[in-house]
Amino acid sequence: MNLKLDFRLIAAAAARRPALQWVFIGATGIGTTYSFDARPDVNAEWEQLNSLGNVHFLGVKDRSEIPVYLNGCDVLSLPLSTSFVGFPTKLYEYLASGKPVISWNGENIRPLAHLIAPADGVDAWLEALDRALDGRGPGSPEARKAVARAQDWDARTDQFEGWLREMMASARSPKRR
């Protein structure tokens, strides 16, 4: 739980779906203090989240425990801030579970819209959540798992090794003038 997350979205969605439990795992806060005290605006949003009875922060867990938590969820979500730029590698962990995934509508996420539900804003998020809970989310468990397998660390290492071999072969080949 850090500044990458959209606290307002989470709070609004949790408030509108009080029967659903929103569970978060990981360190909370920013900087070495692991708090939001340095940002009063963010701290107020953090306190609001903590006041909701259906939002739970479980803290840091051992990596070996993460699959158990993921499998215990009905839907997995990446409620990242619209200002987040990048690709969260945890998305592949989510896909590997086969569970439906809802994500912020980031540019790097859109190519996976056949497997995940990108959503902008609370209304779209809740619509995607309702579809996922009804079994109408994009992709199948098998398709999600297949994409995750194609991006696991063994596959990435093999790809990187292939690039290195190509570069070394290219460096060894005689240059023409």
TAURSUL-V501616 format. One record per helix or strand of 2 or more residues. SS is the DSSP state (alpha for helix, beta for strand). FROM is the first residue (numbers start at 1). LEN is the number of residues. Records with the same first field share a line. If there is no record, write none. Layout:
SS->FROM-LEN / FROM-LEN
This chain:
alpha->7-10 / 31-3 / 40-12 / 63-9 / 90-8 / 110-3 / 121-13 / 141-10 / 153-20
beta->22-3 / 55-3 / 75-4 / 100-5 / 117-3
